[in-house]
Amino acid sequence: MNLLVPLVFAGVTLVPAAGSGAPPSPAPATTPSGPAVLVDRIVAIVGDDIILDSEIRKLLAVRYLERKGGESDTAYRDRVLDQRIVDLLREKQLRRSSGFDPKPEDVEARVAALEERLAKDRGIPAAAALAAAGTTREELSAWVRRGLALDSFVKERLTPGLKLTEVDLRAYYNTAFRDAAKKRGLADVPPFDDVREEIREVVRELRLNAEIERWTEQLRSETRILIYQR
């Protein structure tokens, strides 16, 4: 099912209200406005927000999400759409807070990295690739600014609840860390005390990612989400 964003509206004939005493005037002849023109499609509705096909096409064209090796066009599009849905779920929560403004230098660095990757993928200057995608550097910067703000918000919201114990760190050291060291061909595994802080950061990141996934699934369950087939 596809919903159309209309470009042409039917004419409306106004007549006097009932009881006004004036005889109704003849309705003027209408002039055909020509066939309706499709300008966009709604591909998903997330709560009260909509996602337009034009936005997804732009994100695909500029490779905003890095494409995985061997990923089909359909799988890549579905992943980009799903990420946009997730972003909208988180944006709703962000709007309830005071907001997070990323540093301009962080935005610029991310935009420059995206432009470099885009130019390499397309084999043409980034400006030409953006123009071919129907977008601009300003719009790309806005996407990046939004993404960085959401990342900061999610971490700010969820990180304080992460509690790591000595047991957690040693459990990771005795399992995943040792296994990874063996795969790298290390004859001797470094003592726990020597890698404690390294392990702490890894375990914290793993816990944070798991908590983000849990929270995202909760937001999905609380929000009406409709995805329209192409």
N, C-alpha and C positions, 0 to 999 in steps of 0.2 A: 504493500500500500504506500502510495506517495501522496503527500500533501503539497499543493502548489501555492507558492507565494504569488498572487495575481499582479499583473501589470495593468490590466484593463478592467475597469469597473463598468457595470451596466448603468445606463442612464436612469434617473429617477424622476418621475413626473409628479409635481406637487399640485394638489387640488385644495380648494378651500375646506376648512373644517366644517363638519356637520353643524347645521343650525346657524351658520353665519349670515344667512339671508341672501347671499349673492349666488347667482346661478353659476354652476361650474363652467369654467372655460374649456373649450375643446383642447384635448391633449395635443401638444405640438408633435409634428411628425419627428420621429427619431431617425438619426443618421447612423447607419451601420458603422461601427468603430473598427471593423476588421477582425480577423481571427485573434484569439487570445494568444499571448506570447509567454512561454514559460521562461521565467527569469531565475528561478531557483527552486530547490526542493528542501523540505524538512526531512532530515535523515534520522533524527532522534529527538525525543522530548524528555527532559530530565527535570521532574518537578514542574516548576513554572518557566523553565528555560528551554530554549530550542537550539538545536545544532543544525546549521544549514550545510547542504552539500558543497556549496562554494567554499566554505571554510575548510572542510575536510580536503577538498581538492587542492587548495593552496598548501596546506600542511604536508600533503603527499608530495606535491611538486617541489617544495623546498627541502624535502627530507628532514623535517623538523625532528622527527625521531629517526635515529640511525637505523637503517634497514639491516636485518639479520641476513647472514649468508644463506642463500638458497630459499629465502622467503618468497612465496608467491605474491602476486599483486593483490589477490583477494585477502590473503592472510595479513599482509602489511596494512591494507586499508582497514581491516577489522581491528587491528591493534591500535592504529592511530585514532579511530573512532572511539574505541574503549577508553583510551587514555584521555580523550577530550571529555567523555562522560565522567570519568573519575575527577578530572579537574573541576568540572562544574559542581560535583558533589562537595568538593573541598572548598570551592569558592563561596558556596552558600554559608559554610561555617566561618570562613575568613571574614565575610561581610559583617558578621556579628561581633567581631573583635575590633581592635583599634587599627588593624592592618599592619602590614610589614612592607617597608620600602627597601628594596635591594640597593646596594651601593651602585652608583653609575658606572664605576670602573668594572664591577662584576658583570653588569649587563653588557657593556661594550666588549669585554673579553669573550663572553659567550657568543655574542653576535658575530664577532670576528671569526671565531672558530667555526660557526655554522656556515659563514660565507666561504671560508676556505674549503670546507668539506663539499659544499654545494658546487663550487667552481671546479673542484677536482672530479666530482661525479659527472658533471655535465660537460666538462671540457670547454667551457666558455667562462668569461668573467662573471663574477657573482651578480653584478648589477644587471647583466643581460639575462641571467637565469631567473632572477627575481621578477624582471619585467615579463618574461615568458610565462611565469607562473601567475601573473596577474596581481602581484603584490609589490610591496616596497620595503626598503630597509626600515622605515619607520614602523610598519606593521610587524615586521620580524622582531624589532626591538620591543614592541608592545607584548608580543607573545613571550619573549624571553623574560621580560620584567614580571609578567604574570606568573610564569613558571617558577622563577626564583622566589617570588613572594610566597607562593604556595609551599615550596619546599621548606622555607624558613618557618612558616606557620605550623606545618605538620610537625617538624622537629621540636619547635617550641612547645607545642601542645602535648606531645607524647614522651619526649625524653625525660622530663622530671619523674615520670612514673616508673622508669626502668631502675630496678634495684639489682645490682650484681653482687654476688657473695663469693667468698673464697672457694666454696664448693663448686660454684658455676665455672669459675676460671680453671680450676684443676680438672674438672670433668672434661672441658674442652681440650686442655693440654694432653690429657691421657687418651683421648680418642682422635678427634679431627686433626689436631696439631701434629701428633705423632705420625698419623697416616700420611699427612701432607709431606712431612719431613722425609719419610721413607720413599715416597714417590719421587721426590727431588734427588734421591740418591745420597742423602746425608747418612754417614755411618754412625754419627753420634748426635742424638737429639739434645739441643741446648738445655741446660737446667731450667726448671720452672721459674726460679727467681730472676733469671736473666731475660726472660721473655714475658714476664708478667704483664707489663704495660701494653706490649704489642697484642697479647691475647685479650686484654681488657677491651681494647678498641675494637677488635674483631667481634668479640662476643656482644658488645654493646650495639654494633652495627647490625648484627644478625637479629638481636632482640628487637631493635627499632624497626627493622624491615618487617618482622613478623607482626609487631603491634600495628604498623601502618596497614598491613594487609587485613588484620582483624577489624580495625576501625573502618576501613574502606568498605568491607563487606557489611558492616553494621549500617553505614550510610546508605548502601544500596538497598538493604532490606527495609529501610524507613522511607524510601523515596520511590515515587511512581516513575518508572523508566519505560519508555516505548521506543523501540528501534524499528524503523520502517525498512522493508526489503527494497533493494534496488530494482 
